[in-house]
Amino acid sequence: MKQLTDKQKKALWIAAGVLVLIHYAPTILNTIRQQSAAYRYAHSKPSPGIPAPDRASSTPTPPPAPPAPSVPPDVAQLSALVGIWGGSMPVPNVGICEIRLELKPGTEKPGFTGYSTMSCTNVQRFRPGQKSNSQNANAALLDATPVSAILSGEILKGSIELNQDKAIGANHAGCNIVWVSLTPFSEQMAMNWQEGPANWKEKPESSCAGGQVIMHRVRTL
C-alpha cells in the first residue's frame, strides 16, 4: 500500500476539519446568538416609566388618606331641621296662636340661630252674647300684633335648644318667647317654648305662659 505524502496528509486533515465545522456550525452560531442576546438584555437601560427588574422604585408610596370624620346621627338629624316652620295651637285664656320659626345654622357649629314670630286671635272677646266695645277691640288688636324674637343655641340632650338674644315687641301681657326646644317628629318638628318678660334673665320666674306645637315646613317661593 502506497503511503501518503505529508502534503496529502495535510490536505486530508484540512478536509476533515471543514467537515466537522460544517456539521457543528448551526449549533455554534445558535449558541453565539443566545449569549449575545443575553448580554444585550443585561446591559440595556430600562424603558421610561418602567422600573428596572429587581430594583425598587425611587418614588415612595403615598400614605393612605385619613378617614373622613363621621357625623353623629343626632347631629345630622337635627341639622336637617334648618328651614322655615309654621304651626298653630290654642293657648288657654288667649285663643288661637300662629307661630313661625326660621332656623339657620349659627356661626359656631353645631350652633343655630332662630327667628320667631307669634300672633294670636282671642276669639273669646267676640263670643256670642259678648258686647263689643272699644276696649275689647283694642285688646283684640294687641293680641293679634305679631311679636318676634331672635334666639340662638346648640344641640343639648338630643334637641336644639335656643335662648332669646333679643325681643322685638311683647304681647298684651308683656311677654315674648325666651326659650325653645326643637325635636324631629317624623317629617315634622315638635317645638316646646317658654315665654318671659323683658327682664327674664334677671327674673326668670314670671306669669308668662308657654306651650308646645307640632310644626310643618313652610314652602317659600
Buried (B, 14 or more C-beta within 10 A) or exposed (E): EEEEEEEEEEEEEEEEEEEEEEEEEEEEEEEEEEEEEEEEEEEEEEEEEEEEEEEEEEEEEEEEEEEEEEEEEBEEBBBEBEEBBBBEBEBEEBBEBBBBBBBEEBEEEBBBBBBBBBBBBBEEBEEEEEEEEEEBEEBBEBBBEBBBBBBBBBBEEEBBBBBBEEBEEBBBBBBBBBBBBBBBEEEBBBBBBBBBBEEBEEEEEBEBBBBEBEBEEEEEE
